[in-house]
Amino acid sequence: MKRIIAAILFLSIVFSGCSSNNAPEENPNKQNTGTIYLYGEKHNDEKIMELELKLWQQYYNKQGMRHLFVEYSYYTAQLLNQWMQAEDDEILEDVFRVWNGTSAGGEANRNFLKAIKETCPETVFHGTDIGHQYNSIGAKYLYELKEKGLEDTEEYRLTQEAMEQGHSYYGSDEPNHVYRENAMVENFIREFESLNGESVMGIYGSAHTALDSLNFTGEVDCMGKQLFAKYGDNVISENLYETILKSAEPIGESSVIIKEKEIKAYYYGSEDISAYFPEYEKREFWLLEDAYDILSEYALNGNMLPQGDWPMLLKKDTSYMIVYFLKDGTQKTEYHICDGTEFNKELCTYEVTLQ
């Protein structure tokens, strides 16, 4: 393979022309309650989080919203609310130390939260997920409440409840995804209805936000669908990941040699993966032009990547390349083909071994 020559550009999408540039206006033909604006994301994606920040700033400044619903545990959101009032970032960094290696622990998420504190300081976070990290963040927060003599408060009760939900979810041999989805709905409804008709914005993985879909395992209606069944047109949902994929354009190009043939390669950006794989720095994503027939002659090695791993919409009979950059200075290249196989109702790719 020739040495890849492409300037790594700042990963951003020009959103002019996208419907997400402006927060939707209130629809007067709704139930007499607040509106729920749900946005589906790919976790810790820099481009998506830039758009989420822009949306929240619009809701905050133009519609006066203050309540941001997030896919965190109740007690984690409460800690973030404490941090919003603090003069330093000690609380936030404590949370990120626990989050290290998880989808929430990336730098994009840290920058997103800090930008909210700086530009929307009256934001109130509502964590409606089950009790992740119940033995660490949850236990610490419960202890702090007890030290303050707050055992008889709703905050103490809800912290215990979230921890119990986490234990129920993780307590079996396999995580109980049906239980989690239903618990998320119950927690969301509790928090939303406590606001007496105020509108809210919610940020969740896109598997939870569709208004007409099952959860990603296909076992139960996803959170968005269940909320729509209860609140009807008061629930508005958009999959930001899909919005960005549809607008994705290459930001560089180069070429590679495969089977003695020069193949044009189009660069779609990079992703920091150090939070998940400490030995790696990042990975670059490339689309290979007219290489499917060549690569499909090679054997698949079982390495499958779903649509969620790619920054562009996958297409059948198309080939792709990923270049991994390791912290020791070495690189590793994977070649993938999309043959039309689907995973969770979306196209996926399979790596081929060039031998």
C-alpha positions as CSV (number, residue, x, y, z in Angstrom):
1,M,0.0,0.0,0.0
2,K,1.3,3.5,-0.8
3,R,1.9,5.8,2.0
4,I,-1.4,7.5,2.7
5,I,-1.2,11.2,2.0
6,A,-4.0,13.2,3.4
7,A,-4.2,16.2,5.7
8,I,-6.2,15.3,8.8
9,L,-8.8,18.1,8.7
10,F,-10.9,19.3,11.6
11,L,-13.8,16.8,11.8
12,S,-16.8,19.0,11.3
13,I,-19.9,18.9,9.1
14,V,-21.3,22.0,7.4
15,F,-24.8,21.9,8.7
16,S,-26.3,24.6,6.6
17,G,-29.3,23.1,4.9
18,C,-29.8,20.4,7.5
19,S,-33.1,20.5,9.3
20,S,-31.3,20.3,12.6
21,N,-29.8,23.7,12.3
22,N,-32.8,25.3,13.9
23,A,-34.7,23.8,16.8
24,P,-38.3,22.9,15.8
25,E,-41.0,25.3,16.7
26,E,-43.7,24.4,19.2
27,N,-46.7,22.8,17.6
28,P,-49.9,24.3,19.0
29,N,-52.0,21.2,18.1
30,K,-50.7,19.1,21.0
31,Q,-51.7,17.8,24.4
32,N,-51.7,20.4,27.2
33,T,-48.2,19.5,28.4
34,G,-44.6,20.1,27.5
35,T,-42.9,18.9,24.3
36,I,-40.2,16.2,24.4
37,Y,-37.5,16.7,21.8
38,L,-35.5,13.5,21.5
39,Y,-32.2,13.3,19.6
40,G,-30.6,10.0,18.8
41,E,-26.8,9.9,18.8
42,K,-23.7,7.8,18.4
43,H,-22.1,8.2,21.8
44,N,-19.0,10.4,22.1
45,D,-19.1,11.4,18.4
46,E,-17.5,14.8,18.0
47,K,-19.6,15.9,15.1
48,I,-22.8,14.8,16.7
49,M,-22.0,16.4,20.0
50,E,-21.2,19.7,18.3
51,L,-24.7,19.6,16.8
52,E,-26.3,18.6,20.1
53,L,-24.6,21.6,21.8
54,K,-25.9,23.9,19.1
55,L,-29.4,22.6,19.4
56,W,-29.4,22.9,23.2
57,Q,-28.1,26.4,23.1
58,Q,-31.0,27.3,20.7
59,Y,-33.6,25.7,23.0
60,Y,-31.9,27.3,26.1
61,N,-31.7,30.8,24.6
62,K,-34.8,31.0,22.3
63,Q,-37.3,28.9,24.1
64,G,-36.1,29.2,27.7
65,M,-35.6,25.5,28.3
66,R,-33.5,24.5,31.2
67,H,-34.0,20.7,31.6
68,L,-31.7,18.4,29.6
69,F,-32.5,14.7,29.8
70,V,-29.5,12.4,29.3
71,E,-28.6,8.7,29.1
72,Y,-26.9,8.8,32.5
73,S,-28.0,7.3,35.9
74,Y,-30.0,9.5,38.2
75,Y,-27.1,10.0,40.6
76,T,-24.6,10.8,37.9
77,A,-26.8,13.6,36.6
78,Q,-27.2,14.8,40.2
79,L,-23.4,15.0,40.5
80,L,-23.2,16.9,37.2
81,N,-25.8,19.4,38.6
82,Q,-23.5,19.9,41.6
83,W,-20.6,20.4,39.3
84,M,-22.6,23.1,37.3
85,Q,-22.6,25.1,40.5
86,A,-19.0,24.5,41.5
87,E,-16.1,26.8,40.8
88,D,-13.8,24.0,39.6
89,D,-14.0,20.7,37.7
90,E,-13.2,18.3,40.5
91,I,-16.6,16.6,40.5
92,L,-16.5,16.3,36.7
93,E,-13.0,14.8,36.7
94,D,-14.1,12.3,39.4
95,V,-16.9,11.1,37.2
96,F,-14.6,10.8,34.2
97,R,-12.1,8.7,36.1
98,V,-14.9,6.2,36.6
99,W,-16.1,6.6,33.1
100,N,-12.7,5.9,31.6
101,G,-12.9,3.2,29.0
102,T,-16.7,3.6,28.5
103,S,-18.7,5.3,25.8
104,A,-19.2,8.3,28.1
105,G,-15.5,8.7,28.9
106,G,-14.2,10.3,25.7
107,E,-12.8,13.7,25.2
108,A,-15.7,14.8,23.0
109,N,-18.2,14.2,25.9
110,R,-15.9,16.1,28.3
111,N,-15.8,19.1,25.9
112,F,-19.5,18.9,25.4
113,L,-20.3,19.1,29.1
114,K,-17.8,21.9,29.7
115,A,-19.3,23.9,26.9
116,I,-22.8,23.5,28.4
117,K,-21.5,24.8,31.8
118,E,-19.9,27.8,30.1
119,T,-22.7,28.7,27.7
120,C,-25.9,27.4,29.4
121,P,-25.1,27.7,33.1
122,E,-28.7,27.2,34.3
123,T,-28.9,23.8,32.7
124,V,-30.4,21.0,34.9
125,F,-29.5,17.5,34.0
126,H,-32.0,14.6,34.4
127,G,-30.4,11.2,34.3
128,T,-33.1,8.6,33.3
129,D,-31.0,5.5,32.7
130,I,-30.6,2.6,35.0
131,G,-27.9,2.6,37.6
132,H,-24.6,2.2,35.8
133,Q,-21.5,2.2,38.0
134,Y,-23.8,1.6,41.0
135,N,-20.9,0.2,43.0
136,S,-18.7,3.3,42.4
137,I,-20.5,6.5,41.5
138,G,-23.8,5.3,43.0
139,A,-22.4,4.1,46.3
140,K,-20.3,7.2,46.7
141,Y,-23.2,9.5,46.1
142,L,-25.5,7.6,48.4
143,Y,-22.8,7.8,51.1
144,E,-22.5,11.5,50.7
145,L,-26.3,11.9,51.1
146,K,-26.2,9.8,54.2
147,E,-23.4,11.9,55.7
148,K,-25.5,15.0,55.1
149,G,-28.4,13.4,57.0
150,L,-30.6,13.2,53.8
151,E,-31.8,9.6,54.2
152,D,-35.4,10.6,54.3
153,T,-35.3,12.6,51.1
154,E,-36.6,11.7,47.6
155,E,-33.1,12.2,46.3
156,Y,-31.9,9.4,48.6
157,R,-34.8,7.1,47.6
158,L,-34.2,7.7,43.8
159,T,-30.5,7.1,44.2
160,Q,-31.3,3.7,45.9
161,E,-33.9,2.9,43.2
162,A,-31.4,3.7,40.4
163,M,-28.8,1.5,42.0
164,E,-31.3,-1.3,42.4
165,Q,-32.1,-1.0,38.7
166,G,-28.5,-1.3,37.8
167,H,-28.1,-4.4,39.9
168,S,-31.2,-5.9,38.3
169,Y,-29.8,-5.1,34.8
170,Y,-26.3,-6.4,35.4
171,G,-27.1,-9.1,38.0
172,S,-27.9,-11.9,35.6
173,D,-25.5,-13.8,33.2
174,E,-26.7,-11.5,30.4
175,P,-27.7,-7.9,30.7
176,N,-31.5,-7.6,30.7
177,H,-32.2,-5.2,27.8
178,V,-36.0,-5.4,28.1
179,Y,-35.8,-4.5,31.7
180,R,-33.5,-1.6,31.0
181,E,-35.6,-0.1,28.2
182,N,-38.8,-0.2,30.3
183,A,-36.9,1.2,33.3
184,M,-35.7,4.1,31.2
185,V,-39.2,4.9,30.1
186,E,-40.5,4.8,33.7
187,N,-37.6,7.1,34.9
188,F,-38.2,9.5,32.0
189,I,-41.9,9.8,32.7
190,R,-41.2,10.4,36.4
191,E,-38.8,13.2,35.7
192,F,-40.8,14.8,32.8
193,E,-44.0,14.9,34.8
194,S,-42.3,16.4,37.8
195,L,-41.7,19.5,35.6
196,N,-45.4,20.5,35.4
197,G,-45.6,21.0,31.7
198,E,-42.1,22.3,30.8
199,S,-40.6,21.2,27.5
200,V,-37.4,19.2,27.5
201,M,-34.6,18.0,25.2
202,G,-33.3,14.5,25.5
203,I,-30.0,13.0,24.2
204,Y,-29.9,9.2,24.0
205,G,-28.3,6.5,21.8
206,S,-30.3,6.3,18.6
207,A,-31.4,2.8,19.5
208,H,-33.6,4.4,22.2
209,T,-35.1,7.3,20.3
210,A,-37.1,6.1,17.3
211,L,-40.9,6.5,17.5
212,D,-41.7,3.4,15.5
213,S,-39.1,0.8,16.4
214,L,-38.2,-2.0,18.8
215,N,-35.1,-1.7,20.9
216,F,-31.8,-2.9,19.3
217,T,-32.5,-6.5,20.4
218,G,-35.9,-6.5,18.9
219,E,-37.5,-7.6,22.1
220,V,-39.5,-4.6,23.3
221,D,-40.6,-1.2,22.0
222,C,-37.8,1.3,22.4
223,M,-38.1,4.2,24.7
224,G,-39.1,6.7,22.1
225,K,-41.9,4.5,20.8
226,Q,-43.2,4.0,24.3
227,L,-43.1,7.7,25.1
228,F,-44.9,8.5,21.8
229,A,-47.6,6.0,22.8
230,K,-48.2,8.0,26.0
231,Y,-47.7,11.6,24.8
232,G,-48.4,11.4,21.1
233,D,-47.4,14.4,19.0
234,N,-45.8,16.0,22.1
235,V,-42.8,13.7,21.3
236,I,-40.5,14.8,18.4
237,S,-37.5,12.7,17.5
238,E,-34.6,13.0,15.1
239,N,-31.7,10.6,14.6
240,L,-28.7,13.0,14.5
241,Y,-26.4,10.1,13.6
242,E,-28.4,9.4,10.4
243,T,-28.6,13.2,9.6
244,I,-24.9,13.5,9.7
245,L,-24.3,10.3,7.8
246,K,-26.5,11.5,5.0
247,S,-24.6,14.8,4.7
248,A,-21.2,13.3,5.0
249,E,-18.7,14.2,2.3
250,P,-15.1,13.1,1.8
251,I,-12.6,15.6,3.2
252,G,-9.5,14.3,1.5
253,E,-8.3,11.7,-1.0
254,S,-5.4,9.4,-1.8
255,S,-4.7,6.1,-3.4
256,V,-3.8,2.5,-2.4
257,I,-2.4,-0.4,-4.3
258,I,-4.5,-3.7,-4.1
259,K,-3.5,-6.6,-6.3
260,E,-1.2,-4.4,-8.4
261,K,-4.0,-2.0,-9.2
262,E,-4.1,1.6,-8.0
263,I,-7.4,2.3,-6.2
264,K,-8.6,5.8,-5.4
265,A,-9.4,6.3,-1.7
266,Y,-11.7,9.0,-0.2
267,Y,-11.1,10.1,3.4
268,Y,-14.0,10.6,5.7
269,G,-12.3,11.6,8.9
270,S,-10.9,10.0,12.0
271,E,-12.1,8.9,15.4
272,D,-10.2,8.9,18.7
273,I,-10.5,5.4,20.1
274,S,-8.0,5.7,23.0
275,A,-10.8,5.7,25.6
276,Y,-11.8,2.2,24.5
277,F,-8.4,0.8,23.3
278,P,-5.5,2.3,25.3
279,E,-2.9,1.0,22.9
280,Y,-4.5,2.9,20.0
281,E,-4.7,6.7,19.3
282,K,-7.2,6.9,16.5
283,R,-8.6,5.3,13.3
284,E,-9.2,6.8,9.9
285,F,-12.1,5.9,7.6
286,W,-11.8,5.6,3.8
287,L,-14.1,4.7,1.0
288,L,-12.4,2.8,-1.8
289,E,-13.6,3.5,-5.4
290,D,-14.4,0.5,-7.7
291,A,-12.5,-2.0,-5.5
292,Y,-15.4,-4.3,-4.4
293,D,-14.9,-6.9,-7.2
294,I,-11.2,-7.1,-6.2
295,L,-11.7,-7.4,-2.5
296,S,-14.7,-9.7,-2.6
297,E,-12.4,-12.4,-4.0
298,Y,-10.6,-12.6,-0.7
299,A,-11.8,-14.6,2.3
300,L,-13.8,-12.9,5.2
301,N,-12.1,-13.2,8.5
302,G,-15.2,-12.8,10.7
303,N,-14.5,-9.2,11.8
304,M,-17.8,-7.4,11.3
305,L,-18.4,-3.7,11.8
306,P,-22.0,-2.3,11.9
307,Q,-23.1,0.9,10.4
308,G,-22.6,2.6,13.8
309,D,-18.8,2.3,13.4
310,W,-18.8,4.2,10.1
311,P,-19.0,8.0,9.5
312,M,-20.7,7.6,6.2
313,L,-23.8,5.7,5.0
314,L,-22.7,2.2,3.9
315,K,-23.8,1.0,0.5
316,K,-24.1,-2.5,-0.9
317,D,-21.3,-3.7,-3.2
318,T,-18.9,-1.1,-1.9
319,S,-15.5,-1.4,-0.2
320,Y,-13.8,0.5,2.6
321,M,-10.6,0.8,4.5
322,I,-9.7,1.6,8.1
323,V,-6.2,2.7,9.2
324,Y,-5.5,2.3,12.9
325,F,-2.8,4.4,14.5
326,L,-1.1,2.9,17.5
327,K,0.6,4.8,20.3
328,D,3.9,3.1,19.5
329,G,3.9,4.8,16.1
330,T,2.9,1.8,14.1
331,Q,-0.2,1.5,11.8
332,K,-2.6,-1.3,11.0
333,T,-4.8,-1.3,7.9
334,E,-8.1,-3.2,7.5
335,Y,-10.0,-3.7,4.2
336,H,-13.8,-4.2,4.4
337,I,-16.6,-5.0,2.0
338,C,-20.3,-4.3,2.3
339,D,-22.1,-7.2,0.5
340,G,-25.6,-6.3,1.6
341,T,-25.6,-8.2,4.9
342,E,-27.5,-6.4,7.7
343,F,-27.0,-6.2,11.4
344,N,-29.8,-4.8,13.5
345,K,-31.6,-3.8,10.3
346,E,-28.7,-1.8,9.0
347,L,-25.9,-2.6,6.6
348,C,-22.6,-3.8,8.0
349,T,-19.1,-4.5,6.6
350,Y,-16.9,-7.5,6.9
351,E,-13.1,-7.4,6.9
352,V,-11.2,-9.4,4.2
353,T,-7.8,-10.9,4.6
354,L,-5.4,-9.9,1.8
355,Q,-3.4,-13.1,1.3
